[in-house]
Amino acid sequence: MATRTDASTRREQILKEAARLFAERGFHGVGVDEIGAAVGISGPGLYRHFPGKDAMLAELLVGISGQLLTGGRRRVAEAGAGAAGGPGAVLDSLIEGHIDFALDDRPLITLHDRELDRLRDSDRKLVRQLQRQYVELWVEVVRDVHPELAEPPARAAVHAVFGLLNSTPHLSRPKLPGRTATAALLHAMARGAFASAAEAAAKA
């Protein structure tokens, strides 16, 4: 008899393969049977876990938006509790967390770019709400590190850094640095972008 843990694990497997297939071939280019085959169950068997593809897409995009916000808040709380690094350590932790997402969940970035408009209005609004909260979390931390930045330019800088970090789906060409080197490069570029924004604000 399947346990609740088994069902949860199977749902995660289904979502992972659905994300990969949707990103590779587009939402409408993938059938339920193909998703089922990728996880070793029949297409109709998927309906024990999800009502259909629309529900998978919604759970993927709403889910990752919620996970980023929850993870960001946790990182702020944990890094902020340590007195050694100060605001800079909090920002570094946020950047590290987003880089982990950008390198390890590339299909979800592609999905968001291509398929967000396919969500129901309520799900799309929820994604946007979660994303706005995530941005404002970053804005507050960035301004702690760079108090010379007013909210509007700090917010613009956060969006620019997200664009930089979320470019990872395009980084699959050969001869790129490995994961550790790529993460370090992205981190340095993110920090540099915020520093440049602060420098520009100070000169204005």
Secondary structure as UniProt FT lines:
FT   HELIX           4..25
FT   HELIX           27..29
FT   HELIX           32..39
FT   HELIX           44..48
FT   HELIX           53..81
FT   TURN            83..85
FT   HELIX           86..104
FT   HELIX           106..115
FT   HELIX           116..118
FT   HELIX           121..145
FT   TURN            147..148
FT   HELIX           151..165
FT   TURN            166..167
FT   HELIX           168..170
FT   TURN            174..175
FT   HELIX           179..203
//
